[in-house]
Amino acid sequence: MQNFVFHNPTKILFGKNTVPSIGNETVAFGNKVLLVYGNGSIKHNGIYDQVIQSLQDVGATISEHAGVQSNPILSHVHQGIKIAKENSCEVVCAVGGGSVIDEAKAICAGVPVQHDVWKFFTGKKSVKNPLPLTTVLTLAASGSEMNSGMVVTNDATLQKFGFANKHLFPKTSILDPACTFSVPADYTAYGAIDAVAHVLEFYFTTTEPYTPVQDRLMEGLVINAIESCNRVLEDPFNYSARAALMWTATLALNGLTGAGLGKIGFPMHMIEHSLSAFYNVPHGAGLSAVIPGWMRTQVKLHPKRFAQFAERVFNKYEGTVGETAYQGVAALTAWFEEVKAPTSLTSLKVPDSDIPGIAENAMALAKVWRMRDYSEEKITEILLECR
Amino acid sequence: MQNFVFHNPTKILFGKNTVPSIGNETVAFGNKVLLVYGNGSIKHNGIYDQVIQSLQDVGATISEHAGVQSNPILSHVHQGIKIAKENSCEVVCAVGGGSVIDEAKAICAGVPVQHDVWKFFTGKKSVKNPLPLTTVLTLAASGSEMNSGMVVTNDATLQKFGFANKHLFPKTSILDPACTFSVPADYTAYGAIDAVAHVLEFYFTTTEPYTPVQDRLMEGLVINAIESCNRVLEDPFNYSARAALMWTATLALNGLTGAGLGKIGFPMHMIEHSLSAFYNVPHGAGLSAVIPGWMRTQVKLHPKRFAQFAERVFNKYEGTVGETAYQGVAALTAWFEEVKAPTSLTSLKVPDSDIPGIAENAMALAKVWRMRDYSEEKITEILLECR
């Protein structure tokens, strides 16, 4: 096991009827609240009203910043920072999925500084004294509700970049599984796949030879993402299944899975970010198009690791280690198909002729993330395998 | 899944050569430090010198409170509080295993108040503004390094009581697996069994029917406690194995396993506390004497749950559900025997004639812990099964 620091100070309030706590949890940090949300779905399912009521009940002054899009964009972050500054907001409350929470984190980081917030994403500046953040989660997927990372697309340069900073953990996140009842089947599946992808990035990029505690944790989370997603798709209003999926997605990227694994990479995210930047596909859909191809390029290099995954997650025990290893990839791909997620660039209608441009774009992020083992050629090879 | 709050603010520094960070981590909360430790083993293995050096390097004033015994006692807690008050200590640094950390927590809670610290244990007073605590862990077992609970024996009344309070999470805990190299085989096994017991208490006392995320986490931790303990016993200086055991024990009682399980109990601890109070047996040894008997009384009541445990932890799949369920209990008992831990009251040389007294003592704790489904009769029945 490699040395690590684990320090996750986010307070999670999980369960039924927890949304009305958001007022108290938020004004603990200040009365002037910037409320950040997306394209208004929270106005249809009643969550918006609950949040406003709770904030008003505790005397908050609310400024609103709506319209965060899936794959949030920098120009909209700039608008949010402007509103927060104009209204002297002291705390940010994000109500939505990972995109909304990510944009809110960028706003929190950007308000106290004079320079462009994008400098945090390119590693040119480091976050200090951000505004505190509270969240109400409405989508089981990104884990942003209990971690310090975020991803934003620079709509001027079409770069989808991400970074993490220890000051950006939400103070409190409210996770009511009932808030996800109205998430449609496709986005439910994309969310589950996002959670699975977070685990796979750690699981298959660690070079640490002995991480048995983390392995069991990660394998359990993949099993749970799959099983709970399947249950939700059968019965979208099944509270227990929504709860299991929600908690799984949160635990899949709260720092625990990676603690002790040493240096890990996010190669699938690195490539996917270019797909969302160019085609604005949902993040989980982009991931599911990349994961099978990426895994096929890796399975030969780490057959034992892939075989362990196949055995423990999918109960595949037949054949040689190499055969078992492939069966795990095939089983995961089959599950993606089962939940109607794309499993190739072709299914996303990305033409072969776009591959060089995607590789070039992804390479820019690989440089920022210091993924030195990825060249534009290697990314191209993976993209060809993803077709 | 039941509603829950999860909020664990302890910062973990895990790995090789992390002990020298204790100075900085501690004086962040004040320069006047109360150093709490046990019976001097840290003076033989060099950890004491490292800690003193690190504290001196950052200009700390150190007051010492040594001699914490395994199963820490109230009169010694009182002494620690006195020393801390006399020296106006601002922060407590515990160097040791669960007993040392538990006693340090009691001291942290007791310093700012005028009343007897025991009132926290009997539920008559609630902790406010305790001194901050940092720790250097030297035994993989209790999980106290990353939770807010503690257990102390009132040596006047022979009551071994415990409680938890959200203000008592250590601020920082340093976990260097090399600090456990000198732990002998028996205490290594008792520590692993303590970690297993923490998982079993949650796993088998929850009445929540659907907790798949927590189940996989808990099953993984039991598997890892067993596997890493076995590796350590074969090769005590195996860093990876010590690391896996250490992290497993920490995760086994940091709040994550129980989050969402609803009301759970600590029946095995409740009974074991009386054994340590009367006979001063090591906590893990007391637990291993109680666990098999307690499980045998429960397996008929929850055969499916016990069968799931047998299947996923011990790969037992044969026979009926009821048969499988028993195979899990037998396999765990066999492992206790393998690591030379007691598996009955008889092996602890507790005579049958003591059983009524033990049951009476345990019942007092059952009342404090509000375990309404445990009567003195029921405890007696379990103790008879533990013979």
Interface residues (C-beta under 8 A of the other chain):
Chain A: M1 Q2 N3 F4 V5 F6 H7 N8 P9 T10 K11 I12 L13 F14 G15 K16 T18 P177 Y210 P212 V213 R216 L217 E219 G220 L221 I223 N224 E227 S228 S240 A243 A244 W247 T248 L251 L256 A259 G260
Chain B: M1 Q2 N3 F4 V5 F6 H7 N8 P9 T10 K11 I12 L13 F14 G15 K16 T18 P177 Y210 P212 V213 R216 L217 E219 G220 L221 I223 N224 E227 S228 S240 A243 A244 W247 T248 L251 L256 A259 G260
